[in-house]
Amino acid sequence: MTELFRRATGCLQEAGWTYEPPLSTEDGVPSALHTAPETVVRWVSSFSQLSNADETVWFLSRRDYSNGAEDAFAWNECEHLSIQAATTDDEAVAVARFWKRHLPVLLSVRDGYEYLAVRDDGAVVHGAEPEFEEAVVVFSQFEDLLRYIIARPAARNDVIERLLFDASGTTLSR
């Protein structure tokens, strides 16, 4: 694990998150990660579990992207829900086109379904139900998300604070 990964997971643990080291028996890179940036592949490979205390928000691990994962939520759960909700072929095509460019890296079921995903240009976006594809950029690159977790700057990102640190409009101290 790189220093950036260690520091980010350490900060999440200080905030009450559960961290479990990666499983050593993992084989090749799952097909879902073949087009992901190398930093993202290394990040999801740096733990087997990384979730908040009540397991309602979690970063997806390398195992989650494997076809054989038997969790309650698939790594591409939001895409599945959107395709099921599509009422026309054109809507289904638009949903598929969106998700071809976005790789979920974090899922949340705390207050409805939400996600953070890495777009094919490296930007981190946030989306929520009911219109998962109406995503907004929260960081220009994945490493900025990790640096934010470490620094927790005075100028807070409300989406990230709420998802990762359960802030409900209050300032948290470290």
N, CA and C atoms as an extended XYZ file, in Angstrom:
522
Properties=species:S:1:pos:R:3:atomname:S:1:resname:S:1:resid:I:1 pbc="F F F"
N         0.851       -1.181        0.000 N   MET     1
C         0.000        0.000        0.000 CA  MET     1
C         0.893        1.239        0.000 C   MET     1
N         0.582        2.188       -0.843 N   THR     2
C         1.387        3.406       -0.859 CA  THR     2
C         1.112        4.235        0.387 C   THR     2
N         1.951        5.202        0.625 N   GLU     3
C         1.778        6.086        1.777 CA  GLU     3
C         0.434        6.817        1.715 C   GLU     3
N         0.047        7.253        0.539 N   LEU     4
C        -1.244        7.939        0.382 CA  LEU     4
C        -2.391        7.013        0.795 C   LEU     4
N        -2.350        5.774        0.374 N   PHE     5
C        -3.390        4.810        0.740 CA  PHE     5
C        -3.387        4.565        2.243 C   PHE     5
N        -2.209        4.365        2.817 N   ARG     6
C        -2.085        4.109        4.261 CA  ARG     6
C        -2.653        5.263        5.070 C   ARG     6
N        -2.300        6.459        4.669 N   ARG     7
C        -2.768        7.625        5.424 CA  ARG     7
C        -4.279        7.807        5.289 C   ARG     7
N        -4.819        7.603        4.089 N   ALA     8
C        -6.268        7.753        3.888 CA  ALA     8
C        -7.044        6.701        4.677 C   ALA     8
N        -6.609        5.441        4.608 N   THR     9
C        -7.318        4.409        5.366 CA  THR     9
C        -7.162        4.642        6.864 C   THR     9
N        -6.004        5.119        7.283 N   GLY    10
C        -5.793        5.446        8.705 CA  GLY    10
C        -6.746        6.532        9.171 C   GLY    10
N        -6.930        7.558        8.376 N   CYS    11
C        -7.851        8.637        8.738 CA  CYS    11
C        -9.292        8.135        8.800 C   CYS    11
N        -9.654        7.269        7.878 N   LEU    12
C       -11.000        6.695        7.922 CA  LEU    12
C       -11.173        5.829        9.168 C   LEU    12
N       -10.151        5.067        9.514 N   GLN    13
C       -10.220        4.252       10.736 CA  GLN    13
C       -10.381        5.135       11.967 C   GLN    13
N        -9.661        6.258       12.010 N   GLU    14
C        -9.805        7.197       13.127 CA  GLU    14
C       -11.232        7.734       13.207 C   GLU    14
N       -11.911        7.786       12.066 N   ALA    15
C       -13.291        8.273       12.016 CA  ALA    15
C       -14.294        7.142       12.270 C   ALA    15
N       -13.795        5.953       12.636 N   GLY    16
C       -14.684        4.854       12.985 CA  GLY    16
C       -14.908        3.817       11.902 C   GLY    16
N       -14.187        3.919       10.802 N   TRP    17
C       -14.344        2.960        9.714 CA  TRP    17
C       -13.631        1.649       10.045 C   TRP    17
N       -14.129        0.576        9.460 N   THR    18
C       -13.529       -0.745        9.584 CA  THR    18
C       -12.616       -0.985        8.382 C   THR    18
N       -11.399       -1.396        8.677 N   TYR    19
C       -10.425       -1.724        7.631 CA  TYR    19
C        -9.990       -3.164        7.822 C   TYR    19
N        -9.994       -3.926        6.744 N   GLU    20
C        -9.413       -5.261        6.752 CA  GLU    20
C        -8.413       -5.323        5.606 C   GLU    20
N        -7.228       -5.886        5.868 N   PRO    21
C        -6.190       -5.932        4.828 CA  PRO    21
C        -6.637       -6.772        3.631 C   PRO    21
N        -5.971       -6.592        2.513 N   PRO    22
C        -6.351       -7.350        1.319 CA  PRO    22
C        -6.115       -8.841        1.501 C   PRO    22
N        -6.890       -9.613        0.788 N   LEU    23
C        -6.708      -11.066        0.800 CA  LEU    23
C        -5.548      -11.404       -0.118 C   LEU    23
N        -4.682      -12.269        0.322 N   SER    24
C        -3.489      -12.587       -0.462 CA  SER    24
C        -3.765      -13.572       -1.585 C   SER    24
N        -4.959      -14.154       -1.640 N   THR    25
C        -5.250      -15.172       -2.647 CA  THR    25
C        -5.869      -14.607       -3.919 C   THR    25
N        -5.917      -13.295       -4.027 N   GLU    26
C        -6.564      -12.695       -5.193 CA  GLU    26
C        -5.743      -12.931       -6.459 C   GLU    26
N        -6.464      -13.320       -7.507 N   ASP    27
C        -5.818      -13.611       -8.787 CA  ASP    27
C        -5.708      -12.342       -9.622 C   ASP    27
N        -5.824      -12.476      -10.933 N   GLY    28
C        -5.683      -11.359      -11.852 CA  GLY    28
C        -6.720      -10.266      -11.629 C   GLY    28
N        -6.529       -9.179      -12.319 N   VAL    29
C        -7.429       -8.023      -12.209 CA  VAL    29
C        -8.785       -8.385      -12.811 C   VAL    29
N        -9.874       -8.189      -12.048 N   PRO    30
C       -11.206       -8.472      -12.590 CA  PRO    30
C       -11.480       -7.641      -13.841 C   PRO    30
N       -12.264       -8.171      -14.746 N   SER    31
C       -12.525       -7.488      -16.018 CA  SER    31
C       -13.131       -6.106      -15.820 C   SER    31
N       -13.910       -5.903      -14.782 N   ALA    32
C       -14.513       -4.589      -14.530 CA  ALA    32
C       -13.459       -3.508      -14.303 C   ALA    32
N       -12.251       -3.919      -13.903 N   LEU    33
C       -11.178       -2.959      -13.613 CA  LEU    33
C       -10.173       -2.806      -14.744 C   LEU    33
N       -10.372       -3.490      -15.857 N   HIS    34
C        -9.387       -3.456      -16.943 CA  HIS    34
C        -9.134       -2.060      -17.494 C   HIS    34
N       -10.126       -1.202      -17.499 N   THR    35
C        -9.937        0.150      -18.039 CA  THR    35
C        -9.790        1.201      -16.934 C   THR    35
N        -9.764        0.762      -15.681 N   ALA    36
C        -9.649        1.707      -14.557 CA  ALA    36
C        -8.230        2.263      -14.478 C   ALA    36
N        -8.106        3.500      -13.988 N   PRO    37
C        -6.764        4.050      -13.775 CA  PRO    37
C        -5.975        3.162      -12.805 C   PRO    37
N        -4.681        3.075      -13.003 N   GLU    38
C        -3.824        2.233      -12.168 CA  GLU    38
C        -3.957        2.575      -10.683 C   GLU    38
N        -4.074        3.847      -10.358 N   THR    39
C        -4.224        4.243       -8.953 CA  THR    39
C        -5.486        3.645       -8.347 C   THR    39
N        -6.565        3.613       -9.095 N   VAL    40
C        -7.816        3.044       -8.602 CA  VAL    40
C        -7.667        1.541       -8.401 C   VAL    40
N        -7.030        0.857       -9.349 N   VAL    41
C        -6.805       -0.581       -9.215 CA  VAL    41
C        -5.978       -0.858       -7.963 C   VAL    41
N        -4.926       -0.081       -7.752 N   ARG    42
C        -4.087       -0.266       -6.562 CA  ARG    42
C        -4.867        0.045       -5.290 C   ARG    42
N        -5.710        1.096       -5.311 N   TRP    43
C        -6.521        1.448       -4.133 CA  TRP    43
C        -7.473        0.307       -3.766 C   TRP    43
N        -8.255       -0.175       -4.730 N   VAL    44
C        -9.239       -1.222       -4.417 CA  VAL    44
C        -8.562       -2.540       -4.057 C   VAL    44
N        -7.278       -2.667       -4.398 N   SER    45
C        -6.508       -3.860       -4.052 CA  SER    45
C        -5.826       -3.721       -2.691 C   SER    45
N        -5.929       -2.558       -2.058 N   SER    46
C        -5.210       -2.303       -0.808 CA  SER    46
C        -6.011       -2.680        0.442 C   SER    46
N        -7.214       -3.214        0.275 N   PHE    47
C        -8.042       -3.640        1.400 CA  PHE    47
C        -9.020       -4.708        0.927 C   PHE    47
N        -9.521       -5.479        1.869 N   SER    48
C       -10.606       -6.405        1.537 CA  SER    48
C       -11.936       -5.863        2.043 C   SER    48
N       -11.876       -4.982        3.040 N   GLN    49
C       -13.069       -4.269        3.508 CA  GLN    49
C       -12.654       -2.904        3.994 C   GLN    49
N       -13.441       -1.903        3.630 N   LEU    50
C       -13.253       -0.543        4.105 CA  LEU    50
C       -14.638        0.080        4.146 C   LEU    50
N       -15.238        0.097        5.355 N   SER    51
C       -16.621        0.539        5.488 CA  SER    51
C       -16.815        1.322        6.779 C   SER    51
N       -17.873        2.141        6.797 N   ASN    52
C       -18.186        2.861        8.022 CA  ASN    52
C       -18.670        1.868        9.076 C   ASN    52
N       -18.853        2.344       10.299 N   ALA    53
C       -19.137        1.456       11.430 CA  ALA    53
C       -20.394        0.617       11.236 C   ALA    53
N       -21.433        1.190       10.654 N   ASP    54
C       -22.668        0.418       10.493 CA  ASP    54
C       -22.792       -0.218        9.104 C   ASP    54
N       -21.701       -0.188        8.354 N   GLU    55
C       -21.613       -0.815        7.029 CA  GLU    55
C       -22.688       -0.330        6.052 C   GLU    55
N       -23.025        0.950        6.154 N   THR    56
C       -23.966        1.538        5.201 CA  THR    56
C       -23.260        2.341        4.121 C   THR    56
N       -21.968        2.548        4.281 N   VAL    57
C       -21.128        3.220        3.280 CA  VAL    57
C       -19.840        2.415        3.194 C   VAL    57
N       -19.422        2.075        1.965 N   TRP    58
C       -18.212        1.285        1.824 CA  TRP    58
C       -17.529        1.571        0.497 C   TRP    58
N       -16.199        1.490        0.557 N   PHE    59
C       -15.411        1.508       -0.668 CA  PHE    59
C       -15.438        0.095       -1.224 C   PHE    59
N       -15.557       -0.008       -2.518 N   LEU    60
C       -15.532       -1.314       -3.172 CA  LEU    60
C       -14.099       -1.833       -3.186 C   LEU    60
N       -13.940       -3.103       -2.877 N   SER    61
C       -12.621       -3.732       -2.912 CA  SER    61
C       -12.475       -4.494       -4.223 C   SER    61
N       -11.271       -4.906       -4.479 N   ARG    62
C       -10.990       -5.682       -5.696 CA  ARG    62
C       -11.924       -6.888       -5.812 C   ARG    62
N       -12.174       -7.565       -4.694 N   ARG    63
C       -13.057       -8.732       -4.674 CA  ARG    63
C       -14.474       -8.365       -5.103 C   ARG    63
N       -14.929       -7.160       -4.743 N   ASP    64
C       -16.289       -6.734       -5.104 CA  ASP    64
C       -16.501       -6.689       -6.613 C   ASP    64
N       -15.449       -6.444       -7.370 N   TYR    65
C       -15.560       -6.344       -8.827 CA  TYR    65
C       -15.504       -7.705       -9.521 C   TYR    65
N       -15.211       -8.744       -8.765 N   SER    66
C       -15.172      -10.083       -9.339 CA  SER    66
C       -16.585      -10.589       -9.559 C   SER    66
N       -16.764      -11.328      -10.611 N   ASN    67
C       -18.093      -11.863      -10.923 CA  ASN    67
C       -18.603      -12.790       -9.836 C   ASN    67
N       -17.699      -13.446       -9.098 N   GLY    68
C       -18.102      -14.413       -8.091 CA  GLY    68
C       -18.480      -13.826       -6.748 C   GLY    68
N       -18.363      -12.503       -6.576 N   ALA    69
C       -18.689      -11.891       -5.281 CA  ALA    69
C       -20.168      -12.110       -4.975 C   ALA    69
N       -20.451      -12.516       -3.750 N   GLU    70
C       -21.818      -12.865       -3.376 CA  GLU    70
C       -22.379      -11.891       -2.350 C   GLU    70
N       -22.114      -10.626       -2.488 N   ASP    71
C       -22.618       -9.631       -1.555 CA  ASP    71
C       -24.038       -9.231       -1.904 C   ASP    71
N       -24.689       -8.555       -0.974 N   ALA    72
C       -26.060       -8.109       -1.193 CA  ALA    72
C       -26.138       -7.075       -2.317 C   ALA    72
N       -25.069       -6.301       -2.503 N   PHE    73
C       -25.049       -5.264       -3.528 CA  PHE    73
C       -23.916       -5.522       -4.504 C   PHE    73
N       -24.260       -5.569       -5.766 N   ALA    74
C       -23.243       -5.711       -6.801 CA  ALA    74
C       -22.479       -4.399       -6.937 C   ALA    74
N       -21.249       -4.483       -7.429 N   TRP    75
C       -20.453       -3.273       -7.621 CA  TRP    75
C       -21.146       -2.313       -8.583 C   TRP    75
N       -21.949       -2.841       -9.497 N   ASN    76
C       -22.652       -2.012      -10.485 CA  ASN    76
C       -24.162       -1.981      -10.209 C   ASN    76
N       -24.508       -1.999       -8.939 N   GLU    77
C       -25.916       -2.002       -8.511 CA  GLU    77
C       -26.686       -0.809       -9.062 C   GLU    77
N       -26.099        0.366       -9.041 N   CYS    78
C       -26.790        1.572       -9.528 CA  CYS    78
C       -27.125        1.439      -11.009 C   CYS    78
N       -26.203        0.897      -11.781 N   GLU    79
C       -26.465        0.667      -13.206 CA  GLU    79
C       -27.633       -0.299      -13.380 C   GLU    79
N       -27.630       -1.396      -12.626 N   HIS    80
C       -28.729       -2.364      -12.724 CA  HIS    80
C       -30.066       -1.714      -12.402 C   HIS    80
N       -30.094       -0.913      -11.345 N   LEU    81
C       -31.340       -0.241      -10.965 CA  LEU    81
C       -31.810        0.715      -12.052 C   LEU    81
N       -30.881        1.443      -12.653 N   SER    82
C       -31.240        2.390      -13.714 CA  SER    82
C       -31.749        1.684      -14.959 C   SER    82
N       -31.132        0.587      -15.312 N   ILE    83
C       -31.586       -0.162      -16.491 CA  ILE    83
C       -32.984       -0.723      -16.247 C   ILE    83
N       -33.231       -1.211      -15.028 N   GLN    84
C       -34.566       -1.710      -14.691 CA  GLN    84
C       -35.610       -0.598      -14.755 C   GLN    84
N       -35.198        0.621      -14.407 N   ALA    85
C       -36.129        1.747      -14.395 CA  ALA    85
C       -36.333        2.366      -15.779 C   ALA    85
N       -35.450        2.068      -16.724 N   ALA    86
C       -35.569        2.632      -18.072 CA  ALA    86
C       -36.875        2.172      -18.711 C   ALA    86
N       -37.581        3.115      -19.308 N   THR    87
C       -38.878        2.779      -19.908 CA  THR    87
C       -38.816        2.652      -21.423 C   THR    87
N       -37.691        3.078      -22.015 N   THR    88
C       -37.533        2.951      -23.462 CA  THR    88
C       -36.155        2.387      -23.768 C   THR    88
N       -35.989        1.902      -24.985 N   ASP    89
C       -34.682        1.414      -25.415 CA  ASP    89
C       -33.655        2.535      -25.403 C   ASP    89
N       -34.080        3.752      -25.799 N   ASP    90
C       -33.159        4.889      -25.806 CA  ASP    90
C       -32.656        5.204      -24.399 C   ASP    90
N       -33.551        5.133      -23.415 N   GLU    91
C       -33.135        5.370      -22.030 CA  GLU    91
C       -32.137        4.301      -21.589 C   GLU    91
N       -32.393        3.047      -21.921 N   ALA    92
C       -31.492        1.958      -21.550 CA  ALA    92
C       -30.119        2.144      -22.197 C   ALA    92
N       -30.093        2.589      -23.439 N   VAL    93
C       -28.830        2.840      -24.137 CA  VAL    93
C       -28.082        3.993      -23.460 C   VAL    93
N       -28.797        5.049      -23.087 N   ALA    94
C       -28.164        6.182      -22.415 CA  ALA    94
C       -27.582        5.762      -21.061 C   ALA    94
N       -28.297        4.928      -20.326 N   VAL    95
C       -27.798        4.423      -19.045 CA  VAL    95
C       -26.530        3.614      -19.265 C   VAL    95
N       -26.557        2.701      -20.214 N   ALA    96
C       -25.381        1.870      -20.503 CA  ALA    96
C       -24.199        2.731      -20.932 C   ALA    96
N       -24.456        3.747      -21.733 N   ARG    97
C       -23.390        4.649      -22.194 CA  ARG    97
C       -22.758        5.377      -21.003 C   ARG    97
N       -23.591        5.863      -20.080 N   PHE    98
C       -23.089        6.548      -18.892 CA  PHE    98
C       -22.175        5.622      -18.089 C   PHE    98
N       -22.649        4.422      -17.790 N   TRP    99
C       -21.897        3.520      -16.916 CA  TRP    99
C       -20.674        2.926      -17.589 C   TRP    99
N       -20.622        2.964      -18.899 N   LYS   100
C       -19.413        2.532      -19.597 CA  LYS   100
C       -18.264        3.498      -19.295 C   LYS   100
N       -18.593        4.749      -18.960 N   ARG   101
C       -17.596        5.792      -18.681 CA  ARG   101
C       -17.350        6.010      -17.189 C   ARG   101
N       -18.094        5.322      -16.304 N   HIS   102
C       -18.011        5.561      -14.866 CA  HIS   102
C       -17.837        4.249      -14.109 C   HIS   102
N       -16.839        4.193      -13.240 N   LEU   103
C       -16.585        3.012      -12.417 CA  LEU   103
C       -16.884        3.359      -10.954 C   LEU   103
N       -17.920        2.776      -10.379 N   PRO   104
C       -18.197        3.032       -8.958 CA  PRO   104
C       -17.023        2.590       -8.084 C   PRO   104
N       -16.682        3.418       -7.087 N   VAL   105
C       -15.629        3.059       -6.135 CA  VAL   105
C       -16.146        3.073       -4.699 C   VAL   105
N       -17.303        3.695       -4.483 N   LEU   106
C       -17.907        3.751       -3.157 CA  LEU   106
C       -19.415        3.672       -3.318 C   LEU   106
N       -20.059        2.903       -2.450 N   LEU   107
C       -21.514        2.813       -2.441 CA  LEU   107
C       -22.018        3.208       -1.065 C   LEU   107
N       -23.209        3.784       -1.027 N   SER   108
C       -23.846        4.156        0.225 CA  SER   108
C       -25.325        3.795        0.160 C   SER   108
N       -25.808        3.225        1.248 N   VAL   109
C       -27.241        2.957        1.400 CA  VAL   109
C       -27.773        3.637        2.660 C   VAL   109
N       -26.994        4.561        3.203 N   ARG   110
C       -27.354        5.217        4.469 CA  ARG   110
C       -28.655        5.996        4.353 C   ARG   110
N       -28.751        6.866        3.393 N   ASP   111
C       -29.959        7.693        3.197 CA  ASP   111
C       -30.423        7.531        1.760 C   ASP   111
N       -30.699        6.331        1.340 N   GLY   112
C       -30.972        6.043       -0.059 CA  GLY   112
C       -29.680        5.647       -0.738 C   GLY   112
N       -29.769        5.287       -1.986 N   TYR   113
C       -28.597        4.831       -2.731 CA  TYR   113
C       -27.814        6.015       -3.267 C   TYR   113
N       -26.495        5.993       -3.019 N   GLU   114
C       -25.572        7.006       -3.530 CA  GLU   114
C       -24.279        6.298       -3.912 C   GLU   114
N       -23.464        6.983       -4.683 N   TYR   115
C       -22.179        6.407       -5.071 CA  TYR   115
C       -21.173        7.501       -5.353 C   TYR   115
N       -19.917        7.114       -5.305 N   LEU   116
C       -18.832        7.877       -5.897 CA  LEU   116
C       -18.280        6.981       -6.990 C   LEU   116
N       -17.969        7.568       -8.133 N   ALA   117
C       -17.419        6.806       -9.250 CA  ALA   117
C       -16.276        7.591       -9.869 C   ALA   117
N       -15.383        6.861      -10.507 N   VAL   118
C       -14.300        7.489      -11.256 CA  VAL   118
C       -14.698        7.448      -12.726 C   VAL   118
N       -14.759        8.645      -13.303 N   ARG   119
C       -15.098        8.777      -14.725 CA  ARG   119
C       -13.874        8.430      -15.560 C   ARG   119
N       -14.071        8.109      -16.819 N   ASP   120
C       -12.960        7.682      -17.674 CA  ASP   120
C       -11.888        8.748      -17.870 C   ASP   120
N       -12.173       10.008      -17.545 N   ASP   121
C       -11.145       11.054      -17.605 CA  ASP   121
C       -10.442       11.235      -16.258 C   ASP   121
N       -10.784       10.388      -15.261 N   GLY   122
C       -10.136       10.428      -13.958 CA  GLY   122
C       -10.884       11.196      -12.892 C   GLY   122
N       -11.893       11.972      -13.262 N   ALA   123
C       -12.653       12.756      -12.286 CA  ALA   123
C       -13.486       11.841      -11.393 C   ALA   123
N       -13.685       12.257      -10.145 N   VAL   124
C       -14.546       11.538       -9.211 CA  VAL   124
C       -15.889       12.253       -9.201 C   VAL   124
N       -16.956       11.479       -9.427 N   VAL   125
C       -18.298       12.052       -9.470 CA  VAL   125
C       -19.164       11.435       -8.388 C   VAL   125
N       -20.176       12.176       -7.999 N   HIS   126
C       -21.161       11.718       -7.023 CA  HIS   126
C       -22.517       11.661       -7.696 C   HIS   126
N       -23.243       10.589       -7.425 N   GLY   127
C       -24.598       10.451       -7.932 CA  GLY   127
C       -25.478        9.822       -6.871 C   GLY   127
N       -26.781       10.033       -7.001 N   ALA   128
C       -27.737        9.504       -6.026 CA  ALA   128
C       -29.033        9.163       -6.728 C   ALA   128
N       -29.819        8.313       -6.051 N   GLU   129
C       -31.123        7.965       -6.603 CA  GLU   129
C       -32.031        9.190       -6.547 C   GLU   129
N       -33.018        9.317       -7.366 N   PRO   130
C       -33.453        8.338       -8.340 CA  PRO   130
C       -32.742        8.438       -9.694 C   PRO   130
N       -32.063        9.530       -9.959 N   GLU   131
C       -31.389        9.724      -11.253 CA  GLU   131
C       -29.885        9.576      -11.083 C   GLU   131
N       -29.413        8.344      -11.000 N   PHE   132
C       -27.997        8.074      -10.768 CA  PHE   132
C       -27.099        8.741      -11.794 C   PHE   132
N       -27.591        8.878      -13.009 N   GLU   133
C       -26.758        9.404      -14.091 CA  GLU   133
C       -26.643       10.927      -14.075 C   GLU   133
N       -27.316       11.595      -13.176 N   GLU   134
C       -27.167       13.045      -13.023 CA  GLU   134
C       -26.064       13.312      -12.005 C   GLU   134
N       -24.883       12.871      -12.333 N   ALA   135
C       -23.735       12.934      -11.429 CA  ALA   135
C       -23.051       14.294      -11.517 C   ALA   135
N       -22.428       14.681      -10.402 N   VAL   136
C       -21.667       15.927      -10.352 CA  VAL   136
C       -20.229       15.623       -9.948 C   VAL   136
N       -19.305       16.352      -10.520 N   VAL   137
C       -17.886       16.168      -10.211 CA  VAL   137
C       -17.611       16.701       -8.807 C   VAL   137
N       -16.953       15.873       -7.976 N   VAL   138
C       -16.560       16.322       -6.642 CA  VAL   138
C       -15.040       16.504       -6.531 C   VAL   138
N       -14.280       15.808       -7.364 N   PHE   139
C       -12.830       15.977       -7.435 CA  PHE   139
C       -12.387       15.761       -8.864 C   PHE   139
N       -11.335       16.474       -9.285 N   SER   140
C       -10.869       16.345      -10.661 CA  SER   140
C       -10.087       15.059      -10.890 C   SER   140
N        -9.575       14.451       -9.821 N   GLN   141
C        -8.896       13.167       -9.953 CA  GLN   141
C        -9.023       12.378       -8.645 C   GLN   141
N        -8.871       11.064       -8.745 N   PHE   142
C        -9.075       10.176       -7.612 CA  PHE   142
C        -8.136       10.493       -6.445 C   PHE   142
N        -6.883       10.808       -6.746 N   GLU   143
C        -5.927       11.117       -5.690 CA  GLU   143
C        -6.376       12.306       -4.854 C   GLU   143
N        -7.122       13.246       -5.452 N   ASP   144
C        -7.629       14.396       -4.697 CA  ASP   144
C        -8.622       13.960       -3.618 C   ASP   144
N        -9.407       12.934       -3.900 N   LEU   145
C       -10.315       12.389       -2.887 CA  LEU   145
C        -9.506       11.850       -1.709 C   LEU   145
N        -8.467       11.083       -1.989 N   LEU   146
C        -7.642       10.529       -0.915 CA  LEU   146
C        -6.953       11.634       -0.123 C   LEU   146
N        -6.454       12.654       -0.820 N   ARG   147
C        -5.811       13.779       -0.127 CA  ARG   147
C        -6.818       14.534        0.741 C   ARG   147
N        -8.044       14.646        0.271 N   TYR   148
C        -9.089       15.294        1.061 CA  TYR   148
C        -9.345       14.515        2.353 C   TYR   148
N        -9.449       13.192        2.241 N   ILE   149
C        -9.682       12.350        3.420 CA  ILE   149
C        -8.586       12.578        4.451 C   ILE   149
N        -7.355       12.709        3.991 N   ILE   150
C        -6.212       12.902        4.883 CA  ILE   150
C        -6.230       14.306        5.494 C   ILE   150
N        -6.454       15.320        4.682 N   ALA   151
C        -6.317       16.707        5.128 CA  ALA   151
C        -7.546       17.250        5.850 C   ALA   151
N        -8.739       16.804        5.430 N   ARG   152
C        -9.990       17.351        5.951 CA  ARG   152
C        -9.885       18.880        6.070 C   ARG   152
N        -9.751       19.564        4.941 N   PRO   153
C        -9.511       21.009        4.952 CA  PRO   153
C       -10.675       21.792        5.550 C   PRO   153
N       -10.382       23.040        5.908 N   ALA   154
C       -11.402       23.911        6.493 CA  ALA   154
C       -12.549       24.136        5.509 C   ALA   154
N       -12.223       24.246        4.222 N   ALA   155
C       -13.261       24.391        3.195 CA  ALA   155
C       -13.786       22.990        2.902 C   ALA   155
N       -14.859       22.622        3.559 N   ARG   156
C       -15.376       21.256        3.511 CA  ARG   156
C       -16.149       20.975        2.230 C   ARG   156
N       -16.067       19.737        1.778 N   ASN   157
C       -16.875       19.237        0.671 CA  ASN   157
C       -18.059       18.529        1.326 C   ASN   157
N       -19.234       19.132        1.259 N   ASP   158
C       -20.399       18.620        1.983 CA  ASP   158
C       -20.743       17.184        1.607 C   ASP   158
N       -20.651       16.835        0.334 N   VAL   159
C       -20.976       15.475       -0.107 CA  VAL   159
C       -20.025       14.479        0.552 C   VAL   159
N       -18.732       14.748        0.499 N   ILE   160
C       -17.738       13.828        1.047 CA  ILE   160
C       -17.847       13.771        2.567 C   ILE   160
N       -18.048       14.896        3.212 N   GLU   161
C       -18.204       14.905        4.668 CA  GLU   161
C       -19.393       14.044        5.088 C   GLU   161
N       -20.505       14.187        4.387 N   ARG   162
C       -21.711       13.425        4.731 CA  ARG   162
C       -21.511       11.939        4.479 C   ARG   162
N       -20.922       11.591        3.330 N   LEU   163
C       -20.732       10.181        2.996 CA  LEU   163
C       -19.687        9.504        3.884 C   LEU   163
N       -18.535       10.118        4.033 N   LEU   164
C       -17.432        9.456        4.707 CA  LEU   164
C       -17.361        9.701        6.203 C   LEU   164
N       -17.814       10.862        6.631 N   PHE   165
C       -17.636       11.222        8.032 CA  PHE   165
C       -18.960       11.485        8.741 C   PHE   165
N       -20.070       11.173        8.081 N   ASP   166
C       -21.413       11.246        8.655 CA  ASP   166
C       -21.725       12.618        9.226 C   ASP   166
N       -21.226       13.652        8.570 N   ALA   167
C       -21.494       15.012        9.024 CA  ALA   167
C       -22.857       15.458        8.523 C   ALA   167
N       -23.668       15.924        9.418 N   SER   168
C       -25.002       16.383        9.039 CA  SER   168
C       -25.105       17.878        9.292 C   SER   168
N       -24.214       18.596        8.601 N   GLY   169
C       -24.243       20.048        8.721 CA  GLY   169
C       -23.437       20.567        9.891 C   GLY   169
N       -22.785       19.711       10.669 N   THR   170
C       -21.987       20.157       11.780 CA  THR   170
C       -20.521       19.979       11.452 C   THR   170
N       -19.693       20.775       12.052 N   THR   171
C       -18.260       20.675       11.850 CA  THR   171
C       -17.712       19.605       12.765 C   THR   171
N       -16.982       18.667       12.195 N   LEU   172
C       -16.387       17.595       12.978 CA  LEU   172
C       -14.959       17.943       13.325 C   LEU   172
N       -14.544       17.559       14.493 N   SER   173
C       -13.131       17.760       14.844 CA  SER   173
C       -12.408       16.435       14.677 C   SER   173
N       -11.129       16.528       14.449 N   ARG   174
C       -10.353       15.301       14.233 CA  ARG   174
C        -9.748       14.856       15.496 C   ARG   174
